[in-house]
Structures are given as structure tokens and as C-alpha cells.
Amino acid sequence: MNTFAPNDLVLISPRYLAGGGMNKINDVIGPLVHLFAWPYEHNPRTGRIDIASPCGSVFLGFAPDRPDGVWWTIAHHEPYWQIEFSRQTPSEASHP
């Protein structure tokens, strides 16, 4: 098993191996909001979506307007950890 330092970049390649089943944002976020009632905020102007688990311990952010190319952020508040995915990451890999 490989271990990575906190600032290491990990590339998933080739992307087509992930398949075409979950290409829409709703395929990733929809179940959390509609099936599990996770509260969310959506900014239609920027496309940003912020979701929190009902207990407030896990957070998912989708921000297609970030200049650094990071679209997905998944974080836990305690012990604090965070993972970020770029727009090139297949949605299957960023699905919580």
C-alpha cells in the first residue's frame, strides 16, 4: 500500500476507466439531499453547493468557480481531515 504526504498530488488515469455512469452532479449530490435529507445551500450564480451531514460532522462542497481547479471538497470536523478533487476526477471517485 502506498502512503502519501498531505500535499502529494494523486492522479487518476486514464479517466475513461471510471465509466460513464455518474457524469452529472445530481448523481453524486442528489442521494444525500433527497434520500438522506442532508441540508444544503446552493448559489445559482456561481454554481457552488455546500452540503452538511445532519449531525454536522461531514461537509461536502462543490465549487466549479474555484480558480485553482478544485471542484470537490469533502471534510470531517473532528478529527479534522479534508480531501480535495479537481474537475478531472471522475465523480465516482469523489462520491462520499
C-alpha positions as CSV (number, residue, x, y, z in Angstrom):
1,M,0.0,0.0,0.0
2,N,1.2,3.5,-0.9
3,T,1.2,6.3,1.6
4,F,1.0,9.9,0.6
5,A,2.1,13.1,2.3
6,P,-0.6,15.6,2.9
7,N,0.5,17.8,0.0
8,D,1.1,15.0,-2.6
9,L,-1.0,15.1,-5.8
10,V,-2.6,11.8,-6.9
11,L,-3.7,11.5,-10.4
12,I,-6.4,9.0,-11.5
13,S,-5.7,7.9,-15.1
14,P,-7.0,7.1,-17.5
15,R,-10.3,8.7,-16.7
16,Y,-12.3,6.6,-19.1
17,L,-11.8,3.5,-16.9
18,A,-14.2,5.0,-14.4
19,G,-17.0,4.5,-16.8
20,G,-19.9,6.8,-17.8
21,G,-22.5,6.1,-15.1
22,M,-22.2,9.1,-12.9
23,N,-21.4,12.1,-15.0
24,K,-24.0,14.5,-13.6
25,I,-23.6,16.5,-10.4
26,N,-27.0,15.3,-9.3
27,D,-25.8,11.6,-9.4
28,V,-23.4,12.5,-6.6
29,I,-25.3,15.0,-4.5
30,G,-28.9,14.0,-5.2
31,P,-29.0,11.0,-2.9
32,L,-27.5,12.9,0.0
33,V,-30.1,15.7,-0.3
34,H,-33.2,13.8,-1.5
35,L,-32.8,10.4,0.1
36,F,-30.9,11.2,3.3
37,A,-32.2,14.8,3.9
38,W,-28.7,16.4,4.2
39,P,-29.2,20.2,4.4
40,Y,-27.6,22.2,1.6
41,E,-27.1,25.7,0.2
42,H,-26.9,26.4,-3.5
43,N,-25.6,29.6,-5.1
44,P,-27.1,29.6,-8.7
45,R,-24.8,32.5,-9.7
46,T,-21.6,30.6,-9.0
47,G,-22.8,27.0,-9.1
48,R,-21.4,26.4,-5.6
49,I,-23.2,23.8,-3.5
50,D,-22.4,23.2,0.2
51,I,-23.9,20.2,2.0
52,A,-23.5,19.1,5.6
53,S,-24.5,15.8,7.2
54,P,-27.4,16.1,9.6
55,C,-25.1,15.6,12.6
56,G,-22.8,18.4,11.3
57,S,-19.7,16.3,11.2
58,V,-19.1,15.8,7.4
59,F,-19.2,18.5,4.8
60,L,-19.2,18.3,1.0
61,G,-18.5,21.3,-1.2
62,F,-18.8,21.6,-4.9
63,A,-17.3,24.8,-6.3
64,P,-16.8,24.9,-10.1
65,D,-15.8,28.5,-9.9
66,R,-12.6,28.0,-7.9
67,P,-9.6,29.4,-9.8
68,D,-7.3,26.5,-8.7
69,G,-9.4,23.9,-10.4
70,V,-10.5,22.1,-7.2
71,W,-14.2,21.3,-7.6
72,W,-14.9,18.9,-4.8
73,T,-14.0,19.2,-1.1
74,I,-15.0,16.5,1.5
75,A,-14.2,17.3,5.1
76,H,-14.8,16.0,8.6
77,H,-14.7,18.3,11.6
78,E,-13.1,16.1,14.2
79,P,-10.5,14.8,13.9
80,Y,-10.2,17.4,11.2
81,W,-9.4,16.0,7.7
82,Q,-10.1,17.1,4.2
83,I,-9.7,15.8,0.7
84,E,-10.0,17.8,-2.5
85,F,-10.7,16.7,-6.1
86,S,-10.1,18.5,-9.3
87,R,-12.6,18.7,-12.2
88,Q,-10.7,15.9,-13.9
89,T,-11.5,13.5,-11.1
90,P,-14.3,11.1,-12.1
91,S,-17.4,11.7,-10.0
92,E,-17.2,8.0,-8.9
93,A,-14.0,8.8,-7.1
94,S,-15.4,11.9,-5.3
95,H,-18.7,10.3,-4.2
96,P,-18.8,10.3,-0.4
